Structures are given as C-alpha cells and as structure tokens.
Amino acid sequence: MFVRPPKNLKEYGSWAIVIGSTDGIGKAMALELASKGLNLLLIGRNPLKLDATSKDIKENSNNNVEVKSLILS
C-alpha cells in the first residue's frame, strides 16, 4: 500500500550522469543504474578510480551498457 511501482527510467532517456561515482553512494548509484540498462557518464577527480569503477560496471552489468568517463579537477 505504501510502496509505489518502480519507474521506467528509460522514459527519461538512455543516459544517466553520475557525479562522484568512484566511491560510496555515487558508485552504488552508478552500479544500480547500469543494472537497469542505462548508459552512464561517470564524473570524478581521480582517473584511476574512474577506470576501476568503469571496469566494475562493465563486469557486473548483464546488459550492453556504454560507460564514458570525465575527469574534473
């Protein structure tokens, strides 16, 4: 009764932008969005962590998800 049905996120587009995607909540959100089949633009400051997160997403997602990274310093 208090739980509403999940939204189809693809209604809003096929890409999602995740800021702070290398650790914590941002990384968890990126993994969850990828599991829903959304392509991701990951934004972070550390290129090594961005590469690691990108590899994690590609390994853990069953869908063909495209992942791009943007380094901001």
PDB file with one MODEL, atoms N, CA, C and O in Angstrom:
MODEL        1
ATOM      1  N   MET A   1       0.814  -1.183   0.000  1.00  0.00           N
ATOM      2  CA  MET A   1       0.000   0.000   0.000  1.00  0.00           C
ATOM      3  C   MET A   1       0.863   1.255   0.000  1.00  0.00           C
ATOM      4  O   MET A   1       0.521   2.245  -0.648  1.00  0.00           O
ATOM      5  N   PHE A   2       1.984   1.221   0.724  1.00  0.00           N
ATOM      6  CA  PHE A   2       2.842   2.394   0.790  1.00  0.00           C
ATOM      7  C   PHE A   2       3.964   2.348  -0.239  1.00  0.00           C
ATOM      8  O   PHE A   2       4.691   3.326  -0.411  1.00  0.00           O
ATOM      9  N   VAL A   3       4.106   1.228  -0.915  1.00  0.00           N
ATOM     10  CA  VAL A   3       5.172   1.095  -1.900  1.00  0.00           C
ATOM     11  C   VAL A   3       4.587   1.348  -3.282  1.00  0.00           C
ATOM     12  O   VAL A   3       3.620   0.702  -3.686  1.00  0.00           O
ATOM     13  N   ARG A   4       5.172   2.278  -3.990  1.00  0.00           N
ATOM     14  CA  ARG A   4       4.677   2.555  -5.327  1.00  0.00           C
ATOM     15  C   ARG A   4       5.486   1.742  -6.340  1.00  0.00           C
ATOM     16  O   ARG A   4       6.620   1.357  -6.054  1.00  0.00           O
ATOM     17  N   PRO A   5       4.928   1.482  -7.497  1.00  0.00           N
ATOM     18  CA  PRO A   5       5.631   0.686  -8.500  1.00  0.00           C
ATOM     19  C   PRO A   5       6.875   1.416  -9.003  1.00  0.00           C
ATOM     20  O   PRO A   5       6.905   2.646  -9.024  1.00  0.00           O
ATOM     21  N   PRO A   6       7.901   0.665  -9.406  1.00  0.00           N
ATOM     22  CA  PRO A   6       9.125   1.326  -9.893  1.00  0.00           C
ATOM     23  C   PRO A   6       8.879   2.052 -11.203  1.00  0.00           C
ATOM     24  O   PRO A   6       8.028   1.661 -12.002  1.00  0.00           O
ATOM     25  N   LYS A   7       9.643   3.119 -11.407  1.00  0.00           N
ATOM     26  CA  LYS A   7       9.536   3.889 -12.641  1.00  0.00           C
ATOM     27  C   LYS A   7      10.434   3.272 -13.709  1.00  0.00           C
ATOM     28  O   LYS A   7      11.484   2.701 -13.411  1.00  0.00           O
ATOM     29  N   ASN A   8      10.001   3.398 -14.944  1.00  0.00           N
ATOM     30  CA  ASN A   8      10.839   3.010 -16.063  1.00  0.00           C
ATOM     31  C   ASN A   8      11.765   4.182 -16.361  1.00  0.00           C
ATOM     32  O   ASN A   8      11.343   5.177 -16.950  1.00  0.00           O
ATOM     33  N   LEU A   9      13.024   4.067 -15.957  1.00  0.00           N
ATOM     34  CA  LEU A   9      13.960   5.175 -16.090  1.00  0.00           C
ATOM     35  C   LEU A   9      14.277   5.509 -17.537  1.00  0.00           C
ATOM     36  O   LEU A   9      14.695   6.630 -17.830  1.00  0.00           O
ATOM     37  N   LYS A  10      14.089   4.567 -18.444  1.00  0.00           N
ATOM     38  CA  LYS A  10      14.391   4.816 -19.848  1.00  0.00           C
ATOM     39  C   LYS A  10      13.404   5.799 -20.476  1.00  0.00           C
ATOM     40  O   LYS A  10      13.648   6.296 -21.576  1.00  0.00           O
ATOM     41  N   GLU A  11      12.292   6.086 -19.792  1.00  0.00           N
ATOM     42  CA  GLU A  11      11.370   7.112 -20.283  1.00  0.00           C
ATOM     43  C   GLU A  11      12.035   8.479 -20.327  1.00  0.00           C
ATOM     44  O   GLU A  11      11.644   9.341 -21.114  1.00  0.00           O
ATOM     45  N   TYR A  12      13.046   8.678 -19.478  1.00  0.00           N
ATOM     46  CA  TYR A  12      13.724   9.964 -19.376  1.00  0.00           C
ATOM     47  C   TYR A  12      14.925  10.066 -20.309  1.00  0.00           C
ATOM     48  O   TYR A  12      15.502  11.143 -20.454  1.00  0.00           O
ATOM     49  N   GLY A  13      15.307   8.966 -20.940  1.00  0.00           N
ATOM     50  CA  GLY A  13      16.454   8.938 -21.847  1.00  0.00           C
ATOM     51  C   GLY A  13      17.286   7.698 -21.603  1.00  0.00           C
ATOM     52  O   GLY A  13      17.029   6.937 -20.670  1.00  0.00           O
ATOM     53  N   SER A  14      18.279   7.502 -22.441  1.00  0.00           N
ATOM     54  CA  SER A  14      19.088   6.288 -22.335  1.00  0.00           C
ATOM     55  C   SER A  14      20.402   6.515 -21.595  1.00  0.00           C
ATOM     56  O   SER A  14      21.165   5.569 -21.395  1.00  0.00           O
ATOM     57  N   TRP A  15      20.678   7.744 -21.190  1.00  0.00           N
ATOM     58  CA  TRP A  15      21.923   8.079 -20.495  1.00  0.00           C
ATOM     59  C   TRP A  15      21.633   8.671 -19.118  1.00  0.00           C
ATOM     60  O   TRP A  15      20.629   9.351 -18.907  1.00  0.00           O
ATOM     61  N   ALA A  16      22.552   8.386 -18.183  1.00  0.00           N
ATOM     62  CA  ALA A  16      22.497   8.978 -16.849  1.00  0.00           C
ATOM     63  C   ALA A  16      23.880   9.537 -16.525  1.00  0.00           C
ATOM     64  O   ALA A  16      24.895   8.961 -16.916  1.00  0.00           O
ATOM     65  N   ILE A  17      23.915  10.651 -15.815  1.00  0.00           N
ATOM     66  CA  ILE A  17      25.164  11.264 -15.369  1.00  0.00           C
ATOM     67  C   ILE A  17      25.283  11.027 -13.874  1.00  0.00           C
ATOM     68  O   ILE A  17      24.361  11.312 -13.110  1.00  0.00           O
ATOM     69  N   VAL A  18      26.446  10.495 -13.464  1.00  0.00           N
ATOM     70  CA  VAL A  18      26.676  10.237 -12.040  1.00  0.00           C
ATOM     71  C   VAL A  18      27.936  10.991 -11.627  1.00  0.00           C
ATOM     72  O   VAL A  18      29.029  10.725 -12.127  1.00  0.00           O
ATOM     73  N   ILE A  19      27.763  11.926 -10.714  1.00  0.00           N
ATOM     74  CA  ILE A  19      28.884  12.709 -10.194  1.00  0.00           C
ATOM     75  C   ILE A  19      29.354  12.058  -8.895  1.00  0.00           C
ATOM     76  O   ILE A  19      28.533  11.662  -8.067  1.00  0.00           O
ATOM     77  N   GLY A  20      30.663  11.947  -8.714  1.00  0.00           N
ATOM     78  CA  GLY A  20      31.203  11.299  -7.522  1.00  0.00           C
ATOM     79  C   GLY A  20      31.016   9.795  -7.583  1.00  0.00           C
ATOM     80  O   GLY A  20      30.687   9.160  -6.581  1.00  0.00           O
ATOM     81  N   SER A  21      31.224   9.234  -8.753  1.00  0.00           N
ATOM     82  CA  SER A  21      30.905   7.824  -8.979  1.00  0.00           C
ATOM     83  C   SER A  21      32.019   6.866  -8.602  1.00  0.00           C
ATOM     84  O   SER A  21      31.920   5.672  -8.883  1.00  0.00           O
ATOM     85  N   THR A  22      33.080   7.359  -7.971  1.00  0.00           N
ATOM     86  CA  THR A  22      34.206   6.477  -7.670  1.00  0.00           C
ATOM     87  C   THR A  22      34.122   5.836  -6.287  1.00  0.00           C
ATOM     88  O   THR A  22      34.831   4.865  -6.022  1.00  0.00           O
ATOM     89  N   ASP A  23      33.289   6.345  -5.416  1.00  0.00           N
ATOM     90  CA  ASP A  23      33.182   5.819  -4.049  1.00  0.00           C
ATOM     91  C   ASP A  23      31.754   5.947  -3.541  1.00  0.00           C
ATOM     92  O   ASP A  23      30.957   6.724  -4.066  1.00  0.00           O
ATOM     93  N   GLY A  24      31.454   5.183  -2.527  1.00  0.00           N
ATOM     94  CA  GLY A  24      30.242   5.347  -1.742  1.00  0.00           C
ATOM     95  C   GLY A  24      28.938   5.308  -2.495  1.00  0.00           C
ATOM     96  O   GLY A  24      28.708   4.438  -3.335  1.00  0.00           O
ATOM     97  N   ILE A  25      28.084   6.266  -2.181  1.00  0.00           N
ATOM     98  CA  ILE A  25      26.734   6.307  -2.735  1.00  0.00           C
ATOM     99  C   ILE A  25      26.768   6.511  -4.251  1.00  0.00           C
ATOM    100  O   ILE A  25      25.968   5.914  -4.971  1.00  0.00           O
ATOM    101  N   GLY A  26      27.679   7.341  -4.737  1.00  0.00           N
ATOM    102  CA  GLY A  26      27.777   7.573  -6.178  1.00  0.00           C
ATOM    103  C   GLY A  26      28.094   6.308  -6.943  1.00  0.00           C
ATOM    104  O   GLY A  26      27.517   6.056  -8.000  1.00  0.00           O
ATOM    105  N   LYS A  27      29.015   5.505  -6.414  1.00  0.00           N
ATOM    106  CA  LYS A  27      29.369   4.244  -7.067  1.00  0.00           C
ATOM    107  C   LYS A  27      28.207   3.259  -7.017  1.00  0.00           C
ATOM    108  O   LYS A  27      27.930   2.570  -7.999  1.00  0.00           O
ATOM    109  N   ALA A  28      27.531   3.192  -5.879  1.00  0.00           N
ATOM    110  CA  ALA A  28      26.366   2.315  -5.747  1.00  0.00           C
ATOM    111  C   ALA A  28      25.259   2.729  -6.708  1.00  0.00           C
ATOM    112  O   ALA A  28      24.597   1.880  -7.305  1.00  0.00           O
ATOM    113  N   MET A  29      25.063   4.028  -6.854  1.00  0.00           N
ATOM    114  CA  MET A  29      24.042   4.525  -7.778  1.00  0.00           C
ATOM    115  C   MET A  29      24.405   4.184  -9.221  1.00  0.00           C
ATOM    116  O   MET A  29      23.544   3.781 -10.003  1.00  0.00           O
ATOM    117  N   ALA A  30      25.684   4.345  -9.574  1.00  0.00           N
ATOM    118  CA  ALA A  30      26.124   4.005 -10.930  1.00  0.00           C
ATOM    119  C   ALA A  30      25.901   2.532 -11.229  1.00  0.00           C
ATOM    120  O   ALA A  30      25.434   2.189 -12.315  1.00  0.00           O
ATOM    121  N   LEU A  31      26.226   1.658 -10.291  1.00  0.00           N
ATOM    122  CA  LEU A  31      26.014   0.224 -10.483  1.00  0.00           C
ATOM    123  C   LEU A  31      24.534  -0.106 -10.630  1.00  0.00           C
ATOM    124  O   LEU A  31      24.161  -0.952 -11.443  1.00  0.00           O
ATOM    125  N   GLU A  32      23.702   0.554  -9.853  1.00  0.00           N
ATOM    126  CA  GLU A  32      22.260   0.303  -9.915  1.00  0.00           C
ATOM    127  C   GLU A  32      21.672   0.789 -11.245  1.00  0.00           C
ATOM    128  O   GLU A  32      20.862   0.092 -11.856  1.00  0.00           O
ATOM    129  N   LEU A  33      22.074   1.966 -11.688  1.00  0.00           N
ATOM    130  CA  LEU A  33      21.575   2.482 -12.959  1.00  0.00           C
ATOM    131  C   LEU A  33      22.025   1.604 -14.124  1.00  0.00           C
ATOM    132  O   LEU A  33      21.266   1.380 -15.068  1.00  0.00           O
ATOM    133  N   ALA A  34      23.261   1.107 -14.056  1.00  0.00           N
ATOM    134  CA  ALA A  34      23.749   0.208 -15.105  1.00  0.00           C
ATOM    135  C   ALA A  34      22.969  -1.100 -15.107  1.00  0.00           C
ATOM    136  O   ALA A  34      22.721  -1.672 -16.169  1.00  0.00           O
ATOM    137  N   SER A  35      22.583  -1.574 -13.936  1.00  0.00           N
ATOM    138  CA  SER A  35      21.811  -2.817 -13.871  1.00  0.00           C
ATOM    139  C   SER A  35      20.426  -2.637 -14.491  1.00  0.00           C
ATOM    140  O   SER A  35      19.803  -3.612 -14.912  1.00  0.00           O
ATOM    141  N   LYS A  36      19.944  -1.395 -14.548  1.00  0.00           N
ATOM    142  CA  LYS A  36      18.658  -1.088 -15.181  1.00  0.00           C
ATOM    143  C   LYS A  36      18.801  -0.863 -16.685  1.00  0.00           C
ATOM    144  O   LYS A  36      17.808  -0.625 -17.373  1.00  0.00           O
ATOM    145  N   GLY A  37      20.038  -0.938 -17.201  1.00  0.00           N
ATOM    146  CA  GLY A  37      20.270  -0.823 -18.636  1.00  0.00           C
ATOM    147  C   GLY A  37      20.569   0.566 -19.140  1.00  0.00           C
ATOM    148  O   GLY A  37      20.569   0.792 -20.350  1.00  0.00           O
ATOM    149  N   LEU A  38      20.825   1.508 -18.244  1.00  0.00           N
ATOM    150  CA  LEU A  38      21.144   2.879 -18.669  1.00  0.00           C
ATOM    151  C   LEU A  38      22.635   3.016 -18.974  1.00  0.00           C
ATOM    152  O   LEU A  38      23.474   2.455 -18.270  1.00  0.00           O
ATOM    153  N   ASN A  39      22.951   3.760 -20.019  1.00  0.00           N
ATOM    154  CA  ASN A  39      24.329   4.119 -20.304  1.00  0.00           C
ATOM    155  C   ASN A  39      24.741   5.198 -19.313  1.00  0.00           C
ATOM    156  O   ASN A  39      23.905   5.964 -18.834  1.00  0.00           O
ATOM    157  N   LEU A  40      26.051   5.255 -19.006  1.00  0.00           N
ATOM    158  CA  LEU A  40      26.490   6.155 -17.939  1.00  0.00           C
ATOM    159  C   LEU A  40      27.611   7.078 -18.380  1.00  0.00           C
ATOM    160  O   LEU A  40      28.499   6.694 -19.141  1.00  0.00           O
ATOM    161  N   LEU A  41      27.547   8.300 -17.882  1.00  0.00           N
ATOM    162  CA  LEU A  41      28.661   9.236 -17.927  1.00  0.00           C
ATOM    163  C   LEU A  41      29.109   9.409 -16.485  1.00  0.00           C
ATOM    164  O   LEU A  41      28.393   9.981 -15.663  1.00  0.00           O
ATOM    165  N   LEU A  42      30.306   8.907 -16.185  1.00  0.00           N
ATOM    166  CA  LEU A  42      30.845   8.975 -14.831  1.00  0.00           C
ATOM    167  C   LEU A  42      31.752  10.190 -14.715  1.00  0.00           C
ATOM    168  O   LEU A  42      32.634  10.396 -15.548  1.00  0.00           O
ATOM    169  N   ILE A  43      31.533  10.993 -13.682  1.00  0.00           N
ATOM    170  CA  ILE A  43      32.331  12.191 -13.467  1.00  0.00           C
ATOM    171  C   ILE A  43      33.026  12.078 -12.116  1.00  0.00           C
ATOM    172  O   ILE A  43      32.398  11.789 -11.097  1.00  0.00           O
ATOM    173  N   GLY A  44      34.351  12.313 -12.132  1.00  0.00           N
ATOM    174  CA  GLY A  44      35.120  12.242 -10.898  1.00  0.00           C
ATOM    175  C   GLY A  44      36.443  12.961 -11.046  1.00  0.00           C
ATOM    176  O   GLY A  44      36.761  13.499 -12.106  1.00  0.00           O
ATOM    177  N   ARG A  45      37.212  12.963  -9.963  1.00  0.00           N
ATOM    178  CA  ARG A  45      38.504  13.650  -9.964  1.00  0.00           C
ATOM    179  C   ARG A  45      39.686  12.713 -10.130  1.00  0.00           C
ATOM    180  O   ARG A  45      40.754  13.137 -10.572  1.00  0.00           O
ATOM    181  N   ASN A  46      39.512  11.448  -9.784  1.00  0.00           N
ATOM    182  CA  ASN A  46      40.624  10.502  -9.792  1.00  0.00           C
ATOM    183  C   ASN A  46      40.499   9.562 -10.989  1.00  0.00           C
ATOM    184  O   ASN A  46      39.585   8.739 -11.030  1.00  0.00           O
ATOM    185  N   PRO A  47      41.416   9.674 -11.976  1.00  0.00           N
ATOM    186  CA  PRO A  47      41.308   8.830 -13.176  1.00  0.00           C
ATOM    187  C   PRO A  47      41.446   7.335 -12.888  1.00  0.00           C
ATOM    188  O   PRO A  47      40.810   6.519 -13.555  1.00  0.00           O
ATOM    189  N   LEU A  48      42.261   6.969 -11.911  1.00  0.00           N
ATOM    190  CA  LEU A  48      42.430   5.547 -11.589  1.00  0.00           C
ATOM    191  C   LEU A  48      41.146   4.954 -11.005  1.00  0.00           C
ATOM    192  O   LEU A  48      40.756   3.837 -11.344  1.00  0.00           O
ATOM    193  N   LYS A  49      40.496   5.714 -10.125  1.00  0.00           N
ATOM    194  CA  LYS A  49      39.242   5.247  -9.541  1.00  0.00           C
ATOM    195  C   LYS A  49      38.124   5.216 -10.581  1.00  0.00           C
ATOM    196  O   LYS A  49      37.270   4.330 -10.546  1.00  0.00           O
ATOM    197  N   LEU A  50      38.123   6.176 -11.504  1.00  0.00           N
ATOM    198  CA  LEU A  50      37.116   6.178 -12.565  1.00  0.00           C
ATOM    199  C   LEU A  50      37.271   4.945 -13.458  1.00  0.00           C
ATOM    200  O   LEU A  50      36.281   4.323 -13.842  1.00  0.00           O
ATOM    201  N   ASP A  51      38.509   4.598 -13.783  1.00  0.00           N
ATOM    202  CA  ASP A  51      38.747   3.397 -14.586  1.00  0.00           C
ATOM    203  C   ASP A  51      38.296   2.142 -13.848  1.00  0.00           C
ATOM    204  O   ASP A  51      37.693   1.248 -14.441  1.00  0.00           O
ATOM    205  N   ALA A  52      38.591   2.082 -12.560  1.00  0.00           N
ATOM    206  CA  ALA A  52      38.188   0.912 -11.767  1.00  0.00           C
ATOM    207  C   ALA A  52      36.662   0.798 -11.690  1.00  0.00           C
ATOM    208  O   ALA A  52      36.114  -0.296 -11.817  1.00  0.00           O
ATOM    209  N   THR A  53      35.988   1.909 -11.484  1.00  0.00           N
ATOM    210  CA  THR A  53      34.523   1.898 -11.428  1.00  0.00           C
ATOM    211  C   THR A  53      33.934   1.498 -12.773  1.00  0.00           C
ATOM    212  O   THR A  53      32.971   0.733 -12.834  1.00  0.00           O
ATOM    213  N   SER A  54      34.511   2.012 -13.844  1.00  0.00           N
ATOM    214  CA  SER A  54      34.042   1.671 -15.182  1.00  0.00           C
ATOM    215  C   SER A  54      34.189   0.171 -15.442  1.00  0.00           C
ATOM    216  O   SER A  54      33.289  -0.451 -16.005  1.00  0.00           O
ATOM    217  N   LYS A  55      35.308  -0.407 -15.040  1.00  0.00           N
ATOM    218  CA  LYS A  55      35.517  -1.848 -15.205  1.00  0.00           C
ATOM    219  C   LYS A  55      34.535  -2.649 -14.356  1.00  0.00           C
ATOM    220  O   LYS A  55      34.006  -3.663 -14.811  1.00  0.00           O
ATOM    221  N   ASP A  56      34.288  -2.202 -13.130  1.00  0.00           N
ATOM    222  CA  ASP A  56      33.306  -2.875 -12.269  1.00  0.00           C
ATOM    223  C   ASP A  56      31.925  -2.888 -12.914  1.00  0.00           C
ATOM    224  O   ASP A  56      31.231  -3.904 -12.891  1.00  0.00           O
ATOM    225  N   ILE A  57      31.538  -1.771 -13.481  1.00  0.00           N
ATOM    226  CA  ILE A  57      30.218  -1.674 -14.103  1.00  0.00           C
ATOM    227  C   ILE A  57      30.129  -2.605 -15.304  1.00  0.00           C
ATOM    228  O   ILE A  57      29.134  -3.309 -15.472  1.00  0.00           O
ATOM    229  N   LYS A  58      31.152  -2.611 -16.129  1.00  0.00           N
ATOM    230  CA  LYS A  58      31.136  -3.467 -17.316  1.00  0.00           C
ATOM    231  C   LYS A  58      31.137  -4.947 -16.943  1.00  0.00           C
ATOM    232  O   LYS A  58      30.511  -5.754 -17.630  1.00  0.00           O
ATOM    233  N   GLU A  59      31.828  -5.312 -15.868  1.00  0.00           N
ATOM    234  CA  GLU A  59      31.871  -6.703 -15.428  1.00  0.00           C
ATOM    235  C   GLU A  59      30.563  -7.141 -14.777  1.00  0.00           C
ATOM    236  O   GLU A  59      30.133  -8.280 -14.957  1.00  0.00           O
ATOM    237  N   ASN A  60      29.930  -6.248 -14.023  1.00  0.00           N
ATOM    238  CA  ASN A  60      28.742  -6.618 -13.254  1.00  0.00           C
ATOM    239  C   ASN A  60      27.430  -6.440 -13.987  1.00  0.00           C
ATOM    240  O   ASN A  60      26.411  -6.975 -13.552  1.00  0.00           O
ATOM    241  N   SER A  61      27.423  -5.704 -15.088  1.00  0.00           N
ATOM    242  CA  SER A  61      26.153  -5.489 -15.786  1.00  0.00           C
ATOM    243  C   SER A  61      25.959  -6.557 -16.851  1.00  0.00           C
ATOM    244  O   SER A  61      26.869  -6.859 -17.624  1.00  0.00           O
ATOM    245  N   ASN A  62      24.759  -7.121 -16.878  1.00  0.00           N
ATOM    246  CA  ASN A  62      24.430  -8.127 -17.875  1.00  0.00           C
ATOM    247  C   ASN A  62      24.063  -7.488 -19.197  1.00  0.00           C
ATOM    248  O   ASN A  62      24.107  -8.139 -20.241  1.00  0.00           O
ATOM    249  N   ASN A  63      23.707  -6.241 -19.158  1.00  0.00           N
ATOM    250  CA  ASN A  63      23.290  -5.517 -20.357  1.00  0.00           C
ATOM    251  C   ASN A  63      24.507  -4.952 -21.070  1.00  0.00           C
ATOM    252  O   ASN A  63      25.593  -4.863 -20.497  1.00  0.00           O
ATOM    253  N   ASN A  64      24.318  -4.580 -22.298  1.00  0.00           N
ATOM    254  CA  ASN A  64      25.374  -3.887 -23.028  1.00  0.00           C
ATOM    255  C   ASN A  64      25.291  -2.418 -22.681  1.00  0.00           C
ATOM    256  O   ASN A  64      24.593  -1.647 -23.340  1.00  0.00           O
ATOM    257  N   VAL A  65      26.009  -2.041 -21.640  1.00  0.00           N
ATOM    258  CA  VAL A  65      25.966  -0.672 -21.134  1.00  0.00           C
ATOM    259  C   VAL A  65      27.211   0.048 -21.609  1.00  0.00           C
ATOM    260  O   VAL A  65      28.324  -0.465 -21.494  1.00  0.00           O
ATOM    261  N   GLU A  66      27.009   1.246 -22.146  1.00  0.00           N
ATOM    262  CA  GLU A  66      28.137   2.063 -22.565  1.00  0.00           C
ATOM    263  C   GLU A  66      28.508   2.978 -21.397  1.00  0.00           C
ATOM    264  O   GLU A  66      27.645   3.598 -20.776  1.00  0.00           O
ATOM    265  N   VAL A  67      29.815   3.048 -21.112  1.00  0.00           N
ATOM    266  CA  VAL A  67      30.292   3.851 -19.983  1.00  0.00           C
ATOM    267  C   VAL A  67      31.349   4.824 -20.504  1.00  0.00           C
ATOM    268  O   VAL A  67      32.316   4.416 -21.148  1.00  0.00           O
ATOM    269  N   LYS A  68      31.155   6.113 -20.219  1.00  0.00           N
ATOM    270  CA  LYS A  68      32.139   7.128 -20.545  1.00  0.00           C
ATOM    271  C   LYS A  68      32.539   7.825 -19.258  1.00  0.00           C
ATOM    272  O   LYS A  68      31.748   7.925 -18.320  1.00  0.00           O
ATOM    273  N   SER A  69      33.786   8.311 -19.220  1.00  0.00           N
ATOM    274  CA  SER A  69      34.301   8.968 -18.020  1.00  0.00           C
ATOM    275  C   SER A  69      34.741  10.387 -18.343  1.00  0.00           C
ATOM    276  O   SER A  69      35.222  10.671 -19.439  1.00  0.00           O
ATOM    277  N   LEU A  70      34.567  11.265 -17.373  1.00  0.00           N
ATOM    278  CA  LEU A  70      35.002  12.647 -17.489  1.00  0.00           C
ATOM    279  C   LEU A  70      35.736  13.008 -16.202  1.00  0.00           C
ATOM    280  O   LEU A  70      35.192  12.878 -15.105  1.00  0.00           O
ATOM    281  N   ILE A  71      36.978  13.462 -16.351  1.00  0.00           N
ATOM    282  CA  ILE A  71      37.792  13.835 -15.194  1.00  0.00           C
ATOM    283  C   ILE A  71      37.711  15.341 -15.003  1.00  0.00           C
ATOM    284  O   ILE A  71      38.033  16.109 -15.909  1.00  0.00           O
ATOM    285  N   LEU A  72      37.277  15.760 -13.813  1.00  0.00           N
ATOM    286  CA  LEU A  72      37.247  17.175 -13.464  1.00  0.00           C
ATOM    287  C   LEU A  72      38.161  17.381 -12.270  1.00  0.00           C
ATOM    288  O   LEU A  72      38.068  16.669 -11.270  1.00  0.00           O
ATOM    289  N   SER A  73      39.041  18.360 -12.384  1.00  0.00           N
ATOM    290  CA  SER A  73      39.941  18.607 -11.251  1.00  0.00           C
ATOM    291  C   SER A  73      39.755  19.985 -10.691  1.00  0.00           C
ATOM    292  O   SER A  73      40.432  20.360  -9.734  1.00  0.00           O
TER     293      SER A  73
ENDMDL
END
